[in-house]
Amino acid sequence: MVFLLGITCPTLLENLTRRVTFGRLVRFFVLARLKAKGRIEPSQHMSNTETNRRLPNYLRVHRRRAGLAQYELALAIGYENAREIARHEQSVTIPPLELAIGYEIIFRVPVSELFAGLRDDLSETLEPRLAQLELELGQRSAQDRNAGSTARKLTWLKARKCSDYDPLA
């Protein structure tokens, strides 16, 4: 058990052995102290893991897990320097589809998992639009000359809501 900054922390030694940066460790103790004194609510200043919000992308995680430097990944993906890799990892830019698929091939992880946060954001944007489309299609008359087409669209929209929906079936 370790006593640091007025806080007893039995897991401090575990954290130190996990390549935790000094800045993160200090942040942890400062926030713990503020929470203990009641100066901030536990919900304030929570990290991504505490709020279950995913990162915009997991390129850096997979690159580091593979033991690759940014310039090595840049060479593998076809760039001359690591600048664009850094920009993709930091979500400054989104890679073109061809490069995103390249990342998928290199790391053997689906694009939707590599860019999980981006996928979540798009889902939050698109789902309400699809619900609105379903409402508009549902209000069309069955006597309409395009009734068959409208019915197929409505069937597709309802089927995609099911958890076992397979778009390739």
N, C-alpha and C positions, 0 to 999 in steps of 0.2 A: 504494500500500500504506500502511496506517495502523497505527500502534502505539498501542494503548490498553489500560490496565490490565495491561500486561505481556504482551499477546497481539497477535501480528501478524495482521491481518485484511484480506485483499485485497478482500473484498466489503463492507467497512464503508460505503464511499461509496455503493454500490448500495443498501444497506439504508437509509441516511439519505435517499436520494432517493425512497423508497417510502412515505412517510408512516408510518414505524414510530414508535410512541410511545417516548418516552425510557425509560419503565419496562420495556418489552419489550427494548429494546436493552441496558439495564443487566443485566436478568435473563439475557440471552444470554451476556454476558461473564462474569458471576459463575459461571454454570453451566459455561461452557467452562473457566474457571480451576480450578474444583473438580474437574472431570473430568480435566484435565491433571495435577493434583496427586494424583490417585487417591483423593480423599476421598469421591467418590460414584461409583456405577456408572453407565455410560451409560444404562441403562434407568430410573434414578430421575429424577423430575422432568421427564419428557418431555411435550411439548405434544401436543395432539390430532393435529397433522399428523405428528409423529414416531411415534406409536403407531397411526396410521391409524384412530383412533376418530373417528366423525363427531360433529359438534355436535348437541345436541338438536334445534335448528332453524336454518334459514338465512334467517329473516325479515330480520334486520338486514343480512345480506350483500346480499340482493336489494333491500331498500329503499335502501341506500346506493348500490348499483350504478345504481339508477334515479334517484338524485339527489334523493330525497324526504326531507324532514324527518319526524320521527315525527308531528307534528301534521298535516302534509299527508296522510300515509297514513291517519291517524285520520279526517280529513274524507272521504277517498275511500271508506273502509270503512264509514262511518256513525257514528263516535264523535264526541263533542263535544270531547274532549281526548285527549292522547297517552298518558295514564297506562296504559290497557289495552294499547296497542301496546307500550310498554316492558315491561309484565309478560309479554306473549307472547314478545317477543324474548329476554327473560332466562329464559324457561321457568319463570317463577313460576306462571303459569296456562297451561292449554292452551285455545286458542280453541274455541268450539263449532263443530260441523261446518259450519254455514252460513258462519261467518266464515273458516274454513280454506279453503272453496271460494272465498270472496271473494278471499282472498290468491292463490289459484291463478289466478283470472281476471285480477287486477291484474298479477301478475308473469309470467303465462303459463308457470308452472312447476308440474308436478303436486304435489299435496299430499304425496305420499310422498317427494318430493325436498325440499320445503320443510321437512318435519319428519322428515328422514332418521334422526336419532339416535333419535327416538321410535319410528319404524318398526322400526329395528334392535332396540331393546329389546323391543318387542311380539313381533317375530319370535322372539327368544330365549325368550320366555315361551310363545308359542303352539305352536311346532314340537314341543316335547316332549309337549305335551298332545295334539296331533294324532297323534303316534306312539303314544301310549297308547291313544287311541281306536281306531286301526287294529288294535292288538293285541287289544283287547277284542272288536272286531267279528270279527276272524279266528278267535276262539275259539268263536264261536257256531256252533251246529249247522246243517249244511246241511238238516236235516230240519225245522228251525224253520218255523213258518207265515209268518214274515217274511223268509224266505231270499232272496227276490227283492230286497227293499229293502236288506238287508244287503249283497248282492252289488253293487248300484248304489253304495252308500256306499264300499265297498272299492275299486271301480273308480275312483271320483272321487278318493279319497285317493291311490291309486297314480298317477293321471294328473297330479295337481297337483305331484307331485315332478319331473315331466319339465320340462326347461327350455323346451320349446316349448308348454307348456300354455297355452291361451287360455280363460279362464273364460266369454267371451262367445260362443264357437263352439258 
